[in-house]
């Protein structure tokens, strides 16, 4: 359940920051573009959280196992 709480906190943080910026936007393009950027950043963070720490060494990456066990 701890991971779910971390994801929820990330979503709340990113959404609140994005929502605060929307007051300055004047066009629909700016609004939609900033939303898409926020969602991409959110997806990257959640994906990184779900996979865990990735070793920096290329040889250790090849032999590391993820939470899925593969």
Secondary structure as UniProt FT lines:
FT   HELIX           2..21
FT   HELIX           22..24
FT   HELIX           28..51
FT   HELIX           58..63
FT   TURN            67..68
//
